Amino acid sequence: MAKRKRGGVARRKPRLFDLLARDRDQVLEVLRRHGVYFDPGTVVTLCSTPEKAAAYHAVPDRKAFLRDLLKATRA
């Protein structure tokens, strides 16, 4: 097991979502080249606004969806 360095601040490793948010096209190309695949709808949903996500997924009651999402994030 590697020794842990003392002092300093531990750096958080970026998540794939963070990298996708920075440069979606470049990151998707690297993932594809290395055989990392997932449902592209997930990326579209997570990178869009709540309104666009509701439209993309054909949410029947868009106002209730936005209201519930806002309520959940205030909690």
Contacts in CASP RR format, 6 or more apart in sequence:
PFRMAT RR
TARGET T0000
AUTHOR 0000-0000-0000
METHOD contacts of the structure
MODEL  1
MAKRKRGGVARRKPRLFDLLARDRDQVLEVLRRHGVYFDPGTVVTLCSTP
EKAAAYHAVPDRKAFLRDLLKATRA
16 27 0 8 1.000
16 31 0 8 1.000
17 46 0 8 1.000
19 27 0 8 1.000
20 27 0 8 1.000
20 28 0 8 1.000
20 43 0 8 1.000
20 46 0 8 1.000
20 47 0 8 1.000
21 47 0 8 1.000
24 43 0 8 1.000
24 47 0 8 1.000
28 43 0 8 1.000
31 37 0 8 1.000
41 56 0 8 1.000
44 56 0 8 1.000
45 53 0 8 1.000
45 56 0 8 1.000
45 57 0 8 1.000
48 56 0 8 1.000
50 65 0 8 1.000
50 66 0 8 1.000
50 69 0 8 1.000
51 62 0 8 1.000
51 66 0 8 1.000
53 59 0 8 1.000
54 62 0 8 1.000
54 65 0 8 1.000
54 66 0 8 1.000
55 62 0 8 1.000
59 65 0 8 1.000
END
